Amino acid sequence: MARYRSKDRARRYGADHEPYSRAAVFERWGSCCCYCDREATTLDHVAPLGFGGHDEERNVVPACQPCNSSKGRKTLAEWVAKW
């Protein structure tokens, strides 16, 4: 059901939605967090939906819960600057 939640979130933000496979994203990255290499359990929108990002495969990456939570709605530049 994550597919529907993702689509609904995109609609609320006025973002484009393009169907993609969560499993394919995890498989492509070997189920590792793209930010720290721990086991990924969530998907993160690299460009946040609320700031013009789109809900499509080229804008999502696997992330562990701590990285995804700390990044939140920040852009990558904003998130990295906090480190």
Phi and psi in degrees as GROMACS dihedral restraints (atoms count N, CA, C in turn):
[ dihedral_restraints ]
;  ai    aj    ak    al  type     phi  dphi    fc
    3     4     5     6     1   -60.7    20    10
    4     5     6     7     1   -31.3    20    10
    6     7     8     9     1   -58.5    20    10
    7     8     9    10     1   -41.7    20    10
    9    10    11    12     1   -73.1    20    10
   10    11    12    13     1   -39.4    20    10
   12    13    14    15     1   -61.2    20    10
   13    14    15    16     1   -43.4    20    10
   15    16    17    18     1   -62.5    20    10
   16    17    18    19     1   -43.9    20    10
   18    19    20    21     1   -64.2    20    10
   19    20    21    22     1   -42.2    20    10
   21    22    23    24     1   -64.7    20    10
   22    23    24    25     1   -41.5    20    10
   24    25    26    27     1   -61.8    20    10
   25    26    27    28     1   -43.5    20    10
   27    28    29    30     1   -60.2    20    10
   28    29    30    31     1   -42.9    20    10
   30    31    32    33     1   -62.3    20    10
   31    32    33    34     1   -43.0    20    10
   33    34    35    36     1   -61.5    20    10
   34    35    36    37     1   -34.8    20    10
   36    37    38    39     1   -88.3    20    10
   37    38    39    40     1    -4.1    20    10
   39    40    41    42     1    73.3    20    10
   40    41    42    43     1    23.7    20    10
   42    43    44    45     1   -93.7    20    10
   43    44    45    46     1   151.7    20    10
   45    46    47    48     1   -68.1    20    10
   46    47    48    49     1   146.6    20    10
   48    49    50    51     1  -125.3    20    10
   49    50    51    52     1   131.0    20    10
   51    52    53    54     1  -129.3    20    10
   52    53    54    55     1   122.0    20    10
   54    55    56    57     1   -55.3    20    10
   55    56    57    58     1   140.6    20    10
   57    58    59    60     1  -149.1    20    10
   58    59    60    61     1   165.0    20    10
   60    61    62    63     1  -100.5    20    10
   61    62    63    64     1   117.2    20    10
   63    64    65    66     1   -57.5    20    10
   64    65    66    67     1   -42.4    20    10
   66    67    68    69     1   -60.2    20    10
   67    68    69    70     1   -40.0    20    10
   69    70    71    72     1   -65.5    20    10
   70    71    72    73     1   -38.7    20    10
   72    73    74    75     1   -64.6    20    10
   73    74    75    76     1   -47.7    20    10
   75    76    77    78     1   -61.1    20    10
   76    77    78    79     1   -42.0    20    10
   78    79    80    81     1   -63.9    20    10
   79    80    81    82     1   -42.8    20    10
   81    82    83    84     1   -60.4    20    10
   82    83    84    85     1   -34.6    20    10
   84    85    86    87     1   -96.8    20    10
   85    86    87    88     1     5.1    20    10
   87    88    89    90     1    66.3    20    10
   88    89    90    91     1    28.4    20    10
   90    91    92    93     1    58.0    20    10
   91    92    93    94     1    24.3    20    10
   93    94    95    96     1  -104.0    20    10
   94    95    96    97     1   146.0    20    10
   96    97    98    99     1   -63.2    20    10
   97    98    99   100     1   129.5    20    10
   99   100   101   102     1   -71.0    20    10
  100   101   102   103     1   -15.2    20    10
  102   103   104   105     1   -94.8    20    10
  103   104   105   106     1   -34.3    20    10
  105   106   107   108     1  -134.6    20    10
  106   107   108   109     1    -3.2    20    10
  108   109   110   111     1    74.6    20    10
  109   110   111   112     1     5.1    20    10
  111   112   113   114     1   -73.9    20    10
  112   113   114   115     1   174.9    20    10
  114   115   116   117     1   -65.4    20    10
  115   116   117   118     1   128.0    20    10
  117   118   119   120     1   -86.3    20    10
  118   119   120   121     1   137.8    20    10
  120   121   122   123     1  -126.1    20    10
  121   122   123   124     1    -7.7    20    10
  123   124   125   126     1  -135.5    20    10
  124   125   126   127     1   169.1    20    10
  126   127   128   129     1  -110.2    20    10
  127   128   129   130     1   141.8    20    10
  129   130   131   132     1  -118.6    20    10
  130   131   132   133     1   137.9    20    10
  132   133   134   135     1   -83.0    20    10
  133   134   135   136     1   114.7    20    10
  135   136   137   138     1   -58.2    20    10
  136   137   138   139     1   -52.0    20    10
  138   139   140   141     1   -95.3    20    10
  139   140   141   142     1   109.9    20    10
  141   142   143   144     1   -55.7    20    10
  142   143   144   145     1   143.0    20    10
  144   145   146   147     1   -57.5    20    10
  145   146   147   148     1   -37.6    20    10
  147   148   149   150     1   -70.9    20    10
  148   149   150   151     1    -9.6    20    10
  150   151   152   153     1  -123.3    20    10
  151   152   153   154     1    33.8    20    10
  153   154   155   156     1    93.7    20    10
  154   155   156   157     1     1.3    20    10
  156   157   158   159     1   -72.8    20    10
  157   158   159   160     1   159.2    20    10
  159   160   161   162     1  -112.4    20    10
  160   161   162   163     1   152.1    20    10
  162   163   164   165     1   -90.7    20    10
  163   164   165   166     1    81.9    20    10
  165   166   167   168     1  -148.7    20    10
  166   167   168   169     1   160.4    20    10
  168   169   170   171     1   -55.6    20    10
  169   170   171   172     1   -36.4    20    10
  171   172   173   174     1   -74.2    20    10
  172   173   174   175     1    -5.6    20    10
  174   175   176   177     1  -113.2    20    10
  175   176   177   178     1     6.7    20    10
  177   178   179   180     1  -120.2    20    10
  178   179   180   181     1   143.5    20    10
  180   181   182   183     1  -137.7    20    10
  181   182   183   184     1   152.8    20    10
  183   184   185   186     1   -72.7    20    10
  184   185   186   187     1   143.8    20    10
  186   187   188   189     1  -145.5    20    10
  187   188   189   190     1   149.0    20    10
  189   190   191   192     1   -75.4    20    10
  190   191   192   193     1   161.7    20    10
  192   193   194   195     1   -60.3    20    10
  193   194   195   196     1   -44.1    20    10
  195   196   197   198     1   -60.9    20    10
  196   197   198   199     1   -42.5    20    10
  198   199   200   201     1   -67.1    20    10
  199   200   201   202     1   -44.9    20    10
  201   202   203   204     1   -63.5    20    10
  202   203   204   205     1   -42.3    20    10
  204   205   206   207     1   -66.6    20    10
  205   206   207   208     1   -40.6    20    10
  207   208   209   210     1   -72.2    20    10
  208   209   210   211     1   -31.3    20    10
  210   211   212   213     1   -73.5    20    10
  211   212   213   214     1   -42.1    20    10
  213   214   215   216     1    52.0    20    10
  214   215   216   217     1  -127.9    20    10
  216   217   218   219     1   -96.0    20    10
  217   218   219   220     1    17.5    20    10
  219   220   221   222     1   -81.6    20    10
  220   221   222   223     1   152.5    20    10
  222   223   224   225     1   -75.1    20    10
  223   224   225   226     1   166.9    20    10
  225   226   227   228     1   -58.7    20    10
  226   227   228   229     1   -41.8    20    10
  228   229   230   231     1   -62.2    20    10
  229   230   231   232     1   -43.2    20    10
  231   232   233   234     1   -64.5    20    10
  232   233   234   235     1   -42.6    20    10
  234   235   236   237     1   -66.0    20    10
  235   236   237   238     1   -45.8    20    10
  237   238   239   240     1   -66.3    20    10
  238   239   240   241     1   -34.7    20    10
  240   241   242   243     1   -64.3    20    10
  241   242   243   244     1   -24.5    20    10
  243   244   245   246     1   -75.8    20    10
  244   245   246   247     1   -14.1    20    10
